[in-house]
Amino acid sequence: MDKNITLDQLEQYRKAFAGDAAKNVALRACTANGVVKSAIDPGAARKNRHQYSICLEQGKITNQKQTGRCWMFAALNTMRFDIIKKLNLDTFELSQNYTLFYDKLEKSNYFLENILATLEEPTAGRLVAHLLQDPLGDGGQWDMLCNLVNKYGVAPKDAMPETAVSSSTREMTRYMTKKLRECACVLREGHAAGKSIEALRGEKEGMMQDIYNILCICLGTPPQAFTLEVRTKDKEFIREENLTGQAFFKKYVGWNMDDYVSLINAPTADKPYYRTYTVKMLGNITEGRPVKYLNLPIEELKAAAIAQMQDGKPVWFGCDVGQSSIRDSGIMDLGAIRADELFGTKFGMNKAQRLDYGDSLMTHAMVFQGVNLDEKGNPTRWRVENSWGKEPGDEGYYVMSDEWFSEYTYQVVVHKKYLSEERQSQLAQPPIPLEPWDPMGSLAL
């Protein structure tokens, strides 16, 4: 082919398309119905039934609404599972607004500290540009949730209910981002004018008061203490007054967050298996634990998740939810959408290539609440608790084929007791730092 597209080549393309009956059928279907509806394979629903040999029972489905808090919802849903069992409740929900408030507050401070740490970097350089791109978006990671819980605990939903803004965060985030970029400008220009780091940190305190004020106006003031009031399945009424977030978590969840570890599957050449990784400048609480992953073959992620569910515990996980999935029916299957047949072309990259070339990364966090095992104990499909309300899928639950798990699941979080001694010893390795823009630094939304 020549360097440029010629008119003769365009005429060849036109004739080839016009003479292909299948492509003209596809044209009529696609222009009338859109790509996905035209490419859905109806056989995917028959193959991916909502039946499982291991099936955990959860409370009512949750809804993150117009926000990117899936990572937070998924984590709190794993915790409320234990609260429901412990208190013998029909359902229960933890306050996602409570954790949102402190996440936004801490991310703002984390961002400003990163700005102070990069004062010598050029404003137009890749690092500062990366920091300024999204100072405090809704997305997050498991370790960031651990930091929030360790510092602030958790609260029942009625202790800090949703607001119009917590359920639709775009406007608040836009104005907070505007303010934080202005703060970054003030700090960097102050440094250029010769101000000391101590003086700049003094200015940062006033900046953080502004951020706190915005959060209170949008989300409400978080409670310093609250009362737990619930009624059990046996109609017993339980009341406990004057609980702090940390006291509530300690008594009613009782986890040691350090026992829960992140396993990832990133089969790229730059990330050898059986090594730990972290991501530079990714976090929310400056004094909190950094993000840390152990990279393992995909079958080991599956085995750990199955082992935890066999013990009756759900599993937090992260995946690329938009790939080969049908939102309305809640099906995640490699053959669910046959765009290859619709367009008459192949989409042939493997998992490593998709990561390297920006075609896939973790975009969403959910909870495994079950798995179907065949006669040999191998998984065939996975039960997924989503946080998009009860309309999509089967009353809010998705079904994931095992093949989809292999290709588009990137992270699971399990108690470390479900790992071998060798894997636990590998977790103790000092993590290899990845660049802030590495695909393993993506945040679940």
C-alpha positions as CSV (number, residue, x, y, z in Angstrom):
1,M,0.0,0.0,0.0
2,D,1.2,3.5,-0.7
3,K,1.8,6.1,2.0
4,N,-1.4,7.8,1.3
5,I,-5.0,6.5,0.7
6,T,-5.7,7.0,-3.0
7,L,-9.0,7.5,-4.8
8,D,-8.4,4.2,-6.6
9,Q,-8.0,2.4,-3.3
10,L,-11.2,3.9,-2.0
11,E,-13.0,2.7,-5.0
12,Q,-11.6,-0.8,-4.5
13,Y,-12.8,-0.7,-0.8
14,R,-16.2,0.4,-1.9
15,K,-16.7,-2.3,-4.5
16,A,-15.5,-5.0,-2.1
17,F,-17.9,-3.9,0.6
18,A,-20.8,-3.5,-1.8
19,G,-20.3,-7.0,-3.2
20,D,-20.3,-8.7,0.2
21,A,-23.8,-9.7,1.2
22,A,-23.0,-10.5,4.8
23,K,-21.5,-7.1,5.4
24,N,-24.5,-5.4,4.0
25,V,-26.8,-7.4,6.3
26,A,-24.5,-6.3,9.1
27,L,-24.8,-2.7,7.9
28,R,-28.6,-2.8,8.1
29,A,-28.6,-4.4,11.6
30,C,-25.9,-2.1,13.0
31,T,-27.2,1.2,11.7
32,A,-30.7,0.4,13.1
33,N,-29.7,-1.2,16.4
34,G,-26.2,-0.3,17.3
35,V,-23.1,-2.4,17.6
36,V,-23.7,-4.4,20.8
37,K,-27.3,-5.2,20.2
38,S,-26.5,-6.4,16.6
39,A,-23.6,-8.6,17.9
40,I,-25.2,-10.2,21.0
41,D,-25.1,-14.0,20.8
42,P,-28.4,-15.3,22.3
43,G,-26.6,-18.6,23.2
44,A,-24.6,-16.9,25.9
45,A,-27.6,-16.7,28.2
46,R,-28.3,-20.4,27.8
47,K,-24.7,-21.3,28.6
48,N,-24.3,-19.0,31.5
49,R,-27.0,-20.0,33.9
50,H,-27.4,-18.3,37.4
51,Q,-26.9,-21.6,39.2
52,Y,-23.8,-22.5,41.3
53,S,-22.5,-25.4,43.4
54,I,-21.2,-22.8,45.9
55,C,-23.6,-19.9,46.5
56,L,-23.3,-17.4,49.3
57,E,-26.4,-15.5,50.5
58,Q,-26.0,-11.8,50.8
59,G,-28.2,-8.9,51.8
60,K,-30.1,-6.6,49.4
61,I,-28.1,-5.5,46.3
62,T,-26.5,-2.1,46.6
63,N,-26.3,0.8,44.1
64,Q,-23.3,3.1,43.7
65,K,-25.5,5.3,41.4
66,Q,-23.7,8.0,39.4
67,T,-20.3,7.5,41.1
68,G,-17.0,5.6,40.7
69,R,-17.2,4.1,44.2
70,C,-17.3,0.4,43.1
71,W,-14.1,-0.5,44.9
72,M,-15.6,1.0,48.1
73,F,-19.0,-0.6,47.6
74,A,-17.4,-4.0,46.9
75,A,-15.2,-3.8,50.0
76,L,-18.0,-2.7,52.3
77,N,-20.2,-5.5,50.8
78,T,-17.6,-8.1,51.8
79,M,-17.6,-6.6,55.3
80,R,-21.4,-6.3,55.7
81,F,-21.6,-10.0,54.8
82,D,-20.0,-10.8,58.2
83,I,-22.1,-8.3,60.0
84,I,-25.3,-9.8,58.6
85,K,-24.3,-13.3,59.7
86,K,-23.0,-12.1,63.1
87,L,-26.2,-10.2,64.0
88,N,-28.6,-12.6,62.3
89,L,-30.0,-9.9,60.0
90,D,-32.0,-10.0,56.8
91,T,-29.9,-7.3,55.3
92,F,-27.6,-4.4,56.3
93,E,-25.6,-1.7,54.6
94,L,-22.5,0.2,55.6
95,S,-22.2,4.0,54.9
96,Q,-20.4,4.5,51.6
97,N,-20.8,8.3,52.2
98,Y,-18.8,8.0,55.4
99,T,-15.8,6.4,53.6
100,L,-16.3,8.7,50.6
101,F,-15.9,11.8,52.8
102,Y,-12.6,10.6,54.3
103,D,-11.3,9.2,51.0
104,K,-11.8,12.6,49.3
105,L,-10.2,14.4,52.2
106,E,-7.2,12.2,52.4
107,K,-6.7,12.0,48.6
108,S,-6.6,15.8,48.6
109,N,-3.8,15.8,51.2
110,Y,-2.0,13.0,49.4
111,F,-2.2,15.0,46.1
112,L,-0.8,18.2,47.7
113,E,2.0,16.2,49.3
114,N,2.9,14.7,45.9
115,I,3.0,18.3,44.5
116,L,5.4,19.3,47.3
117,A,7.5,16.2,46.6
118,T,7.8,17.2,42.9
119,L,8.5,20.9,43.1
120,E,11.7,20.5,41.1
121,E,9.9,18.6,38.3
122,P,8.8,20.6,35.2
123,T,5.2,21.5,35.1
124,A,4.9,20.2,31.6
125,G,6.8,17.0,32.4
126,R,5.0,13.6,32.4
127,L,5.0,13.2,36.2
128,V,3.4,16.5,37.2
129,A,1.0,16.3,34.2
130,H,0.0,12.8,35.5
131,L,-0.6,14.2,39.0
132,L,-2.7,17.1,37.7
133,Q,-4.8,14.9,35.4
134,D,-7.0,13.4,38.1
135,P,-6.1,14.7,41.7
136,L,-9.0,13.0,43.5
137,G,-11.2,10.9,41.3
138,D,-13.7,8.5,42.7
139,G,-11.7,5.4,41.8
140,G,-9.7,3.4,44.2
141,Q,-7.9,0.2,45.2
142,W,-8.2,-2.4,48.0
143,D,-5.2,-1.1,49.9
144,M,-6.7,2.4,49.9
145,L,-9.9,1.1,51.5
146,C,-7.7,-0.7,54.1
147,N,-6.1,2.7,54.9
148,L,-9.5,4.3,55.4
149,V,-10.8,1.5,57.7
150,N,-7.6,1.4,59.8
151,K,-7.8,5.2,60.4
152,Y,-11.6,5.9,60.5
153,G,-13.4,2.6,60.8
154,V,-16.8,2.1,59.2
155,A,-20.3,3.2,60.1
156,P,-23.9,2.0,59.4
157,K,-25.5,3.6,56.5
158,D,-28.1,5.4,58.6
159,A,-25.3,7.0,60.6
160,M,-24.2,9.0,57.5
161,P,-26.8,8.5,54.7
162,E,-26.3,9.3,51.1
163,T,-26.8,12.8,49.8
164,A,-27.6,14.1,46.4
165,V,-23.9,14.7,45.9
166,S,-22.6,11.4,47.3
167,S,-24.9,9.6,44.8
168,S,-23.7,11.8,41.9
169,T,-20.2,13.0,42.6
170,R,-19.3,14.6,39.2
171,E,-20.1,18.2,40.2
172,M,-18.3,18.1,43.6
173,T,-15.3,16.4,42.1
174,R,-15.1,19.0,39.3
175,Y,-14.9,21.9,41.8
176,M,-12.6,20.1,44.1
177,T,-10.3,19.3,41.2
178,K,-10.4,22.9,40.1
179,K,-9.4,24.0,43.7
180,L,-6.6,21.4,44.0
181,R,-5.1,22.4,40.7
182,E,-5.1,26.0,41.9
183,C,-3.5,24.9,45.1
184,A,-0.8,23.1,43.1
185,C,-0.2,26.3,41.2
186,V,0.1,28.4,44.3
187,L,2.6,25.9,45.9
188,R,4.7,25.5,42.8
189,E,4.8,29.3,42.2
190,G,5.6,29.9,45.9
191,H,8.6,27.5,45.6
192,A,9.8,29.3,42.4
193,A,9.6,32.5,44.4
194,G,11.9,31.1,47.1
195,K,9.5,30.1,49.8
196,S,10.6,27.3,52.2
197,I,8.9,23.9,52.4
198,E,7.8,24.8,55.9
199,A,6.1,27.9,54.6
200,L,4.4,26.0,51.8
201,R,3.2,23.4,54.2
202,G,1.7,26.2,56.3
203,E,-0.2,27.4,53.3
204,K,-1.3,23.8,52.7
205,E,-3.2,23.8,56.0
206,G,-5.4,26.6,54.9
207,M,-6.0,24.8,51.6
208,M,-7.1,21.7,53.4
209,Q,-9.6,23.7,55.5
210,D,-11.2,24.8,52.2
211,I,-11.3,21.2,51.0
212,Y,-12.9,20.1,54.3
213,N,-15.5,22.8,54.0
214,I,-16.5,21.7,50.5
215,L,-16.9,18.1,51.6
216,C,-19.1,19.0,54.6
217,I,-21.3,21.2,52.4
218,C,-21.7,18.4,49.8
219,L,-21.7,15.2,51.9
220,G,-22.5,16.4,55.4
221,T,-20.3,16.3,58.5
222,P,-19.2,12.8,59.4
223,P,-20.4,11.6,62.9
224,Q,-17.8,11.4,65.6
225,A,-20.1,8.8,67.3
226,F,-23.3,7.1,66.4
227,T,-25.9,4.6,67.6
228,L,-26.4,1.1,66.1
229,E,-30.1,0.1,65.9
230,V,-31.2,-3.1,64.1
231,R,-33.8,-5.8,64.4
232,T,-32.7,-9.4,63.9
233,K,-34.5,-12.1,61.9
234,D,-35.9,-13.3,65.2
235,K,-37.3,-9.8,65.9
236,E,-34.8,-9.1,68.6
237,F,-34.0,-5.3,68.8
238,I,-30.4,-4.4,69.2
239,R,-29.2,-1.0,70.2
240,E,-25.7,0.2,71.0
241,E,-24.9,3.8,71.6
242,N,-21.8,6.0,71.4
243,L,-19.9,3.9,68.8
244,T,-17.0,5.4,66.9
245,G,-16.2,4.1,63.4
246,Q,-13.2,2.2,64.7
247,A,-15.0,0.7,67.6
248,F,-17.9,-0.4,65.4
249,F,-15.5,-2.0,62.9
250,K,-13.5,-3.8,65.7
251,K,-16.7,-5.2,67.3
252,Y,-18.9,-6.1,64.3
253,V,-16.4,-6.8,61.5
254,G,-13.3,-7.6,63.5
255,W,-10.9,-8.2,60.6
256,N,-7.1,-7.6,60.7
257,M,-6.8,-5.7,57.4
258,D,-3.2,-6.8,57.1
259,D,-4.3,-10.4,56.7
260,Y,-6.0,-9.6,53.4
261,V,-3.7,-9.5,50.4
262,S,-4.0,-8.5,46.7
263,L,-3.1,-11.0,44.1
264,I,-2.9,-9.8,40.5
265,N,-2.5,-11.5,37.1
266,A,-0.4,-9.4,34.8
267,P,1.2,-11.7,32.3
268,T,3.4,-9.1,30.7
269,A,7.2,-9.4,30.2
270,D,8.0,-6.6,32.5
271,K,6.3,-8.2,35.5
272,P,7.6,-11.7,36.3
273,Y,5.4,-13.9,38.3
274,Y,6.0,-14.6,42.0
275,R,7.2,-11.0,42.6
276,T,5.5,-8.2,44.5
277,Y,4.8,-4.8,43.0
278,T,3.7,-1.3,44.1
279,V,2.9,1.8,42.1
280,K,4.6,5.1,42.7
281,M,2.5,8.0,44.1
282,L,-0.7,5.9,44.2
283,G,-2.6,6.0,47.4
284,N,-4.9,8.1,49.6
285,I,-3.5,8.3,53.1
286,T,0.1,9.6,53.4
287,E,0.9,7.5,56.5
288,G,-1.1,4.5,55.2
289,R,0.2,1.3,53.7
290,P,1.2,1.5,50.1
291,V,-0.5,-0.5,47.3
292,K,1.1,-3.9,47.1
293,Y,0.4,-6.8,44.7
294,L,1.7,-10.4,44.3
295,N,1.7,-11.3,40.6
296,L,0.6,-14.9,40.0
297,P,-0.7,-17.1,37.2
298,I,-4.4,-16.8,36.8
299,E,-5.2,-20.3,38.0
300,E,-3.7,-19.4,41.4
301,L,-6.1,-16.4,41.7
302,K,-9.0,-18.8,40.9
303,A,-7.8,-21.4,43.5
304,A,-7.5,-18.8,46.2
305,A,-10.9,-17.3,45.5
306,I,-12.5,-20.7,45.5
307,A,-10.9,-21.7,48.8
308,Q,-12.1,-18.6,50.5
309,M,-15.7,-19.1,49.2
310,Q,-15.6,-22.7,50.3
311,D,-15.1,-21.4,53.8
312,G,-18.2,-19.2,53.4
313,K,-16.5,-15.9,52.7
314,P,-17.0,-13.6,49.7
315,V,-14.1,-12.3,47.6
316,W,-13.3,-8.8,46.4
317,F,-12.0,-8.7,42.9
318,G,-11.2,-6.2,40.0
319,C,-11.7,-6.7,36.3
320,D,-12.3,-5.0,33.0
321,V,-16.1,-5.1,33.2
322,G,-16.8,-3.5,29.8
323,Q,-15.2,-6.3,27.8
324,S,-17.4,-8.9,26.2
325,S,-20.2,-8.3,28.7
326,I,-23.9,-7.6,28.4
327,R,-25.1,-5.1,31.1
328,D,-28.8,-5.8,31.0
329,S,-28.6,-9.5,31.3
330,G,-25.5,-9.5,33.4
331,I,-23.5,-11.9,31.3
332,M,-19.7,-11.7,31.1
333,D,-18.6,-14.2,28.5
334,L,-16.0,-14.2,25.7
335,G,-18.7,-15.1,23.2
336,A,-21.4,-12.9,24.5
337,I,-20.8,-10.2,21.8
338,R,-19.7,-11.4,18.4
339,A,-18.3,-8.2,17.1
340,D,-15.7,-10.2,15.2
341,E,-18.6,-11.8,13.1
342,L,-20.4,-8.5,12.8
343,F,-17.4,-6.7,11.4
344,G,-15.9,-9.7,9.6
345,T,-12.5,-9.3,11.3
346,K,-10.6,-10.8,14.2
347,F,-9.7,-9.2,17.5
348,G,-6.6,-11.3,18.3
349,M,-4.5,-9.8,21.1
350,N,-3.9,-11.9,24.2
351,K,-4.1,-10.6,27.8
352,A,-0.5,-9.4,27.9
353,Q,-0.7,-7.6,24.6
354,R,-4.0,-5.9,25.7
355,L,-2.2,-4.6,28.8
356,D,0.9,-3.4,26.9
357,Y,-1.1,-1.7,24.1
358,G,-3.7,0.0,26.3
359,D,-6.6,-2.1,25.2
360,S,-7.5,-3.4,28.7
361,L,-6.9,-2.7,32.4
362,M,-8.9,-3.0,35.6
363,T,-11.9,-0.7,35.5
364,H,-14.4,-2.1,38.1
365,A,-14.5,-3.9,41.4
366,M,-17.2,-6.4,42.4
367,V,-17.6,-9.4,44.8
368,F,-17.6,-13.1,44.1
369,Q,-20.5,-14.6,45.9
370,G,-20.3,-18.1,44.4
371,V,-18.8,-20.4,41.8
372,N,-20.0,-23.5,39.9
373,L,-17.5,-26.4,40.1
374,D,-17.7,-29.4,37.7
375,E,-17.3,-33.0,38.7
376,K,-13.5,-32.6,38.8
377,G,-13.7,-29.5,41.0
378,N,-12.9,-27.1,38.1
379,P,-14.7,-23.7,37.9
380,T,-17.1,-23.2,35.0
381,R,-18.8,-20.0,36.0
382,W,-18.7,-17.4,38.8
383,R,-21.5,-15.6,40.7
384,V,-20.8,-11.9,40.8
385,E,-22.4,-9.3,43.2
386,N,-22.4,-6.0,41.5
387,S,-23.2,-2.5,42.9
388,W,-25.4,-1.1,40.1
389,G,-28.7,-1.8,41.7
390,K,-31.1,-4.7,41.1
391,E,-32.1,-4.0,37.5
392,P,-29.1,-5.4,35.6
393,G,-28.5,-9.1,35.6
394,D,-30.4,-11.4,37.9
395,E,-31.6,-9.1,40.6
396,G,-28.2,-7.3,40.5
397,Y,-26.1,-10.4,40.2
398,Y,-23.9,-11.1,37.1
399,V,-22.6,-14.4,35.9
400,M,-19.0,-14.7,34.6
401,S,-17.7,-17.6,32.5
402,D,-14.4,-19.1,33.6
403,E,-12.8,-18.2,30.3
404,W,-13.8,-14.6,30.9
405,F,-12.2,-14.7,34.3
406,S,-8.9,-15.8,32.7
407,E,-8.9,-13.0,30.2
408,Y,-10.3,-10.0,32.0
409,T,-10.0,-10.5,35.8
410,Y,-6.8,-8.8,37.1
411,Q,-7.0,-8.8,40.9
412,V,-8.5,-10.8,43.7
413,V,-8.2,-10.1,47.5
414,V,-8.1,-13.0,49.9
415,H,-7.1,-13.8,53.4
416,K,-3.4,-14.9,53.3
417,K,-4.2,-18.2,55.0
418,Y,-5.5,-19.4,51.6
419,L,-2.0,-19.1,50.1
420,S,0.8,-21.7,50.4
421,E,3.7,-20.9,52.7
422,E,5.8,-20.3,49.6
423,R,3.4,-17.6,48.4
424,Q,3.1,-16.0,51.8
425,S,6.9,-15.8,51.9
426,Q,6.9,-14.2,48.5
427,L,4.5,-11.6,49.8
428,A,7.2,-10.4,52.2
429,Q,9.5,-9.4,49.3
430,P,10.2,-5.7,48.9
431,P,7.8,-4.6,46.1
432,I,9.2,-3.5,42.7
433,P,7.9,0.1,42.1
434,L,6.0,0.7,38.9
435,E,5.6,4.0,37.2
436,P,2.4,6.0,38.2
437,W,0.9,5.4,34.7
438,D,1.5,1.7,34.6
439,P,-1.8,-0.2,33.8
440,M,-1.6,-1.9,37.2
441,G,-2.0,1.5,38.7
442,S,-5.5,1.8,37.3
443,L,-8.3,2.5,39.7
444,A,-11.6,0.7,39.9
445,L,-14.7,2.9,39.2
